[in-house]
Amino acid sequence: MKLKYLTAIAFTAMALNSCDEETGKIGASITNTSDNLIMSAEHFDVLTNSYLPDSVYSYSEECYLGLIIDPETNTYVKSGFMAQFNMMEETHLPQKNMIMSMEDGEIIADSCAIILYFDHTETFGDSLAAMKLRVSELDKPIEDGVHYSNFDPEALGYLRDDGLKHYQSYSMANMNWSDSLRNSLSGFYYLRISLNEPYTAKDGNTYKNYGTYVLRNYYNHPEYFKNSYAFIHNVCPGFYFENCDGVGLMSYFNQVDLRIYYRYKDEDLESDFVSFLGTSSTQEVLQTITVMNDKESLKNLASDSECTFLKSPAGIFTEVTLPIDDIKQMHANDSLLSATVSFNRLNNVEEVNNYTFDAPPYVLLIEKDSINVFFEKGRNYNNRYAFYTSLSKNAYSFSGNSDISNLIVKMYNAKQEGLKNDPDWVAHHPNWNKAMLIPVYPITATTTTSTSLTTSTTSTTPVLIANEMGLTSTRLIRGTKENPIKIRVVFAKFND
């Protein structure tokens, strides 16, 4: 009976988290006299430090390309990405004898291009900055597995030495477009990379262009096109995109498209193209991001004794040391109903302008030793060891549905179980009471709308959490022994 009451009352603890009223007599108003539940709330000290990750897991629907100067460190931040292309199983080309363009009895492509689609509203920097990118053909597929932001395809021998390489200048504004075209795109722009130069494949054969190489493989080896895996391993292992000149722009791309154009012999039919999408929509198709930061400058930021940082991409996390022993040992016979904590922002040191990074809109608080598995396995927050919240009222608050009481209990129980078999368990598990605050990006969110007589409320829930790969930065109040951050814990017990 008492366990049932505690379970029900746990749901009411959220209301207590935002109140300062006395909690000692609340139990009498919730349960009957015989149970006489006593509730209390206490504050405990939380310590925080800045932490520099070597790298972050780079799977993301976010793709960034460019080079900018970080206004906080006055050093460069560079992002590039690798994309493979998705061969849709329902993709079919017309019969070979229906294609008009032929050369020496073999089909040729009229043209071929890679198209990068980017969102102007999510791009950072100067839209007029003159940039130049290099597109390099991969020598072999980058297989599905663990890929972090320091993954360098060139240094690891993934780029084909004598393969396709294309250089192209661009700017976000693209002044070559008419105003009417620019306005019609409503903030979404594209960059067209022509692949119409003669292409020599690994077998030594030379084709009119890269599209011709792909088309001839389609008709001569249809087995290479039965699915994405076959296409990647036999025809197109992918391309690497990197900035090679220019500074001042970081472009956000949300899709990469390989298009091959052809014409029909029948004049009544329009010209057509076959499209291969470079997205992370299937397990066979990878999209990885490479980030270059100045580690020494980040180290200098992290050493600031007045604050901690949240900085992306692959920049700085905030390490949180939780007072697990203090909470549990002082209330060994009490039930822990809720634990709430907020990490408050500090004002920017630099003047806010168009080149100041925004604060991360979303963060994850997660057990320090669970970070790698969480991102590598593509998991979502679960309110057991991983907790998700957004920036609100200049703070990242974990309360209500995201209170961290489950994490405290989990850490304490892990220690107790570990000590049963290993008296030096704490020394062997130095991160047992540590969590990490990490900038993240919610992927493929689902939206739920609830409607009452007077209001309509819409909530969005991510189905997958990825590391934030965009440019964000903020300072947080640091929790020290002299001035700790406070965690508020609500307990309950029966007065027997």
Order of alpha helices (4+ residues) and beta strands (2+ residues): alpha-alpha-alpha-beta-beta-beta-beta-beta-beta-beta-beta-beta-alpha-beta-beta-beta-alpha-alpha-beta-beta-beta-beta-alpha-beta-beta-alpha-beta-beta-alpha-beta-beta-alpha-alpha-beta-beta-beta-beta
